[in-house]
């Protein structure tokens, strides 16, 4: 039987794509077997009326080793 665990993360990047990839890269430094990322929320950070960064709130799932 396979067991999966989920962690919640917040990540930031110059694009939504970059924020998602950064979340996986950073999580993979301490977690093995990442299988999926599910983005729950996307924010745009605004400075002087321009979107400068994107922030995501996401859940990353990974397989727990037996």
Residue pairs with C-beta under 8 A, 6 or more apart in sequence:
2 63
3 63
3 64
3 66
4 35
4 61
4 62
4 63
4 64
5 61
5 62
5 64
6 59
6 60
6 61
7 27
7 31
7 59
7 60
7 62
8 57
8 58
8 59
8 60
9 23
9 26
9 27
9 57
9 58
9 59
9 60
10 55
10 56
10 57
10 58
11 19
11 20
11 22
11 23
11 26
11 55
11 56
11 58
12 19
12 22
12 45
12 53
12 54
12 55
12 56
13 19
13 20
13 21
13 22
13 53
13 54
14 53
14 54
15 54
16 39
16 42
16 54
16 56
18 54
19 54
19 55
19 56
20 37
20 39
20 56
20 58
23 37
23 56
23 58
23 60
24 34
24 37
24 60
27 34
27 60
28 34
31 60
31 62
32 62
32 65
33 62
33 63
33 64
33 65
34 60
34 61
34 62
35 61
35 62
35 63
36 60
36 61
37 58
37 59
37 60
37 61
38 58
38 59
38 60
38 61
39 56
39 57
39 58
40 57
40 58
40 59
41 56
41 57
42 54
42 55
42 56
43 54
43 55
43 56
43 57
44 51
44 53
44 54
44 55
45 51
45 52
45 53
45 54
45 55
46 52
